[in-house]
Amino acid sequence: MIDNKIVEQARNTDIIAFFEQRYGFTFVRHGDSYRCKQHTSLAVKDNRRSWYWHSKSVGGFGVLDYLMKVENMPFHEAIHELTESHFAIEFPIPSVNPPQEKPKTLVLPEKTGLQFRLYDYLCTKRGIDSDIVNTLIQKEMLYEDKRGNVVFVGYDEHHNPRFATLRSMHSNFRMDCTGSDKQYGFNMAFSQSERLYIFESAIDAMSHASLDNIISADKSAWLKDNRLSLAGTSDTALTFFLNKHNYTKELVFCLDNDPAGRDAAVSIARKYADKGYFTRLELPARKDFNEDLLTIISEKPQKYKSQNDICL
């Protein structure tokens, strides 16, 4: 039975916060509404609940409408997605006079005991190298929570957790945890390499690392270069990373091979090329590097080459 209070809170939730945390979208004020920078035809009314996606000719009120109309989720499935991800505390209800913003305090989901589902999901279903998974678990960058999500954790320079994002092992649901600071993205930076690979998601970063091991036939190959997940297409985490890792000289943008990913990769690469970095795109042959990894595993080709290797 569905709690009516959960439904009411979901319907009155700040949908801009939802878009920011789930997809990494950013918005700017435009008259009496907000416009999405990544998808300019996506508009949110001043009340921060009513939305309309002009290019898709669909609109509605609140997060539930979006999940049902755009992601084609049945009502009960949409509610399940939201309640399973601590939805009620993740996205605040808009206020006419919002209180002054307090410093962010990261709220990490409770860990489960044994992590069999995590290994099955990441290693079996996603094809990620088990040695990479083990290393990240040992470094407390990766764990399974009690609700069946994989939790990816980003740390500050003092090894304090400052960012975490959830990825459901049962559906496409994903979102950032309460109090996450996007400056501290999930990063696999264990060397003094001048090269940094940049991805939209942690799973793509891990998939790219797994491909490195396959190509080189060396289980430690992935440790030679550094990788960073943006948790979307905003460069907030990249700017902060570069300030803390000033030995980085080369930026390789490995965002998704779709219109949004390609546009963001080109835009951000040019921005950092202007700052003096050597930048290039390394797009996956398919939509993302996890799809490439799964294909490589199934086909076992002799060599792997990405679709594009473009210097900017």
Secondary structure as GFF3:
##gff-version 3
##sequence-region A 1 312
A	DSSP	alpha_helix	4	11	.	.	.	ID=ss1
A	DSSP	alpha_helix	15	23	.	.	.	ID=ss2
A	DSSP	beta_strand	27	30	.	.	.	ID=ss3
A	DSSP	beta_strand	33	36	.	.	.	ID=ss4
A	DSSP	beta_strand	42	45	.	.	.	ID=ss5
A	DSSP	beta_strand	50	53	.	.	.	ID=ss6
A	DSSP	three_ten_helix	54	56	.	.	.	ID=ss7
A	DSSP	beta_strand	58	61	.	.	.	ID=ss8
A	DSSP	alpha_helix	62	69	.	.	.	ID=ss9
A	DSSP	alpha_helix	75	84	.	.	.	ID=ss10
A	DSSP	alpha_helix	87	90	.	.	.	ID=ss11
A	DSSP	alpha_helix	116	119	.	.	.	ID=ss12
A	DSSP	pi_helix	120	125	.	.	.	ID=ss13
A	DSSP	alpha_helix	130	138	.	.	.	ID=ss14
A	DSSP	beta_strand	142	144	.	.	.	ID=ss15
A	DSSP	beta_strand	149	155	.	.	.	ID=ss16
A	DSSP	beta_strand	161	168	.	.	.	ID=ss17
A	DSSP	beta_strand	174	176	.	.	.	ID=ss18
A	DSSP	beta_strand	187	188	.	.	.	ID=ss19
A	DSSP	beta_strand	195	199	.	.	.	ID=ss20
A	DSSP	alpha_helix	202	216	.	.	.	ID=ss21
A	DSSP	three_ten_helix	221	224	.	.	.	ID=ss22
A	DSSP	beta_strand	226	229	.	.	.	ID=ss23
A	DSSP	alpha_helix	236	244	.	.	.	ID=ss24
A	DSSP	beta_strand	250	253	.	.	.	ID=ss25
A	DSSP	alpha_helix	259	273	.	.	.	ID=ss26
A	DSSP	beta_strand	278	281	.	.	.	ID=ss27
A	DSSP	alpha_helix	289	299	.	.	.	ID=ss28
A	DSSP	beta_strand	310	311	.	.	.	ID=ss29
###
